Amino acid sequence: MLAKNKRLNRQEIAFLKDLGRKEKIIQGSFFGLVFQKTNQSGKFGVIISNKISSRAVERNRIKRLLYRAIGNKMADGTGLFLFLAKKPCLEASLESFEKELENFNV
């Protein structure tokens, strides 16, 4: 899990969700990414809807894996990042999340 100061708060999540409706979302195979470049250190958020999985255990597993991959690959980024999970992430592993994060050029 990321430190609290590295996670987005409710207002920042609402801002990025609104930004995602107006602007383009970068799409990957496991998740979409909405981001806003800022001068502050990176803050990250993950949204996993009930449509992805109705079981909280599975949603929490995805969240833990994605936060760990973010900590390994993107912790030094600057800006606000919101990850929107897709259905294929149910079968994904930590290595596949890290590989997809490397493919994003933000």
Buried (B, 14 or more C-beta within 10 A) or exposed (E): EBEEEBBBEEEBBEBBBEBBEEEEBBEBEBBBBBBBEEEEEBBBBBBBEEEBBEEEEBBEBBBEBBBBBBBEBBEEBEBBBBBBBBEEBBEBEEEBBBBBBEEBEE
